[in-house]
Amino acid sequence: AVRCRRQPPSSGRVSVATSKRPKICVLGKEDRAFLAVVRSFGRRGAEVHLCWTPPEALARYSRYVARVHDEVPPYSPHDGAWKAALVDMLERERFDLVVPTNDASIIPLQTHRAELEPHGRIYLISDHAFDVCFDKEKSYALAQSLDVPLPPQHVLRLPVGPEALDPSWYPLVLKPHASFTLDDLRRKHFVRKVRRPEDFAAQLAYFGDAEEVLVQRHFHGTGAGIEMLTVDGEILVALQHLRIH
């Protein structure tokens, strides 16, 4: 598995070694990436603000957090109040950088970047990279074009029954196009393993009213990952991991 990490904006590297104390807004919730970003900026001397952070998140009480902006409501596909409040906060606070740290904060900002970027510097990837990295079918197609070894895959239009698949494929894996969708950022869509044809319908029910599902043949192996931090094509940091559980 190759994980895509976001690059800093094209205007250059982010530097906190300036005479002015940087002011950073971190968006997200209580997860590893969110807390790591808060601590990293805080330890470098930045003034860290939080937004879209749930009330129960322990990170709200970190010594590195100067302020939490609860006045910005969560994203809603039916109400533009979140956007108006976010723009108002960006104009008022004048952050040096806004950093979304999870899918639920990245996707709205990426989708509405044309309306938001005039009001602040936001850490986002290119639209093309977002389009590929946040769609499992497009990620698969890119890997296939680069001769990366892949399991066989079908795209099934729903509704469909177990008879649509060759029995030799079992056990198989059902995948959504994306873990999160813009119209439902509160619910994560998980990958489902189907061991027998008689279990197909029950596992497919988890995908709700989706129009398509990706089906891959299951295989045994060792999970490995490569992570890189890059700026303008230059690899600054690279590391690897093996999944042991």
Beta strands, then each sheet from edge to edge (+ up, - down):
strand 1: 23-27
strand 2: 47-51
strand 3: 65-69
strand 4: 97-100
strand 5: 153-157
strand 6: 172-175
strand 7: 192-194
strand 8: 212-217
strand 9: 224-231
strand 10: 234-242
sheet 1: 3+ 2+ 1+ 4+
sheet 2: 5+ 8- 6+ 7-
sheet 3: 9+ 10-
end
